[in-house]
Amino acid sequence: RYQNGSQFLKSKHRIDEKLAAILVAAEINLAECKPVEEKIVGGIPSARGINFARSGGVMRAVTGDDQGAKVKSISASGIKECLELLTKVSKGIEAYDFVEGMGCEGGCIGGPGTLVNTKVAARALRKTTENKGEDQFAS
């Protein structure tokens, strides 16, 4: 924990510098980015939005489910699995275009802020989005 706000601001500044470096390296100019059309109708999020809480959900939202896609991606959940994957990637044993790492096993639904059993939360999430295409709205 930080003892005072200045340490927090210093760490946030370092994160902002790293993010800026990533954007420059990827040749992404935020000023030139076009806004994405929102798919929320009447306050109902899409299945992809709801599935952010599940391990692999961010990856699927970013890369889609298109089997012909040329994006090599992987997701890991839990600190141990994330560290193992990052070690393999850093040593060049494995290579990916997109890596999703969630510290909590199973994703956010397995985290300390979940008020119900992880399996119950996962089941409820699955039920909410079942029979919905990724671009459909969960209701």
URQUILIN-V474413 format. One line per field, one symbol per residue. ss: DSSP state (H for helix, E for strand, - for the rest). burial: # if it has 16 or more other ideal C-beta (glycine too) atoms within 10 Angstrom, else .. Layout:
ss: ???
burial: ???
This chain:
ss: ----HHHHHHHHHHHHHHHHHHHHH----HHH--------E--E-EHHHHHHH---HHHHHHH---------EEEEE-HHHHHHHHHHHH-------EEEEE-----HHH-------HHHHHHHHHHHH-------E--
burial: ............................................#######.#########.#.........######..##..#.............####.#.#####...#......##..#...#..#....##.
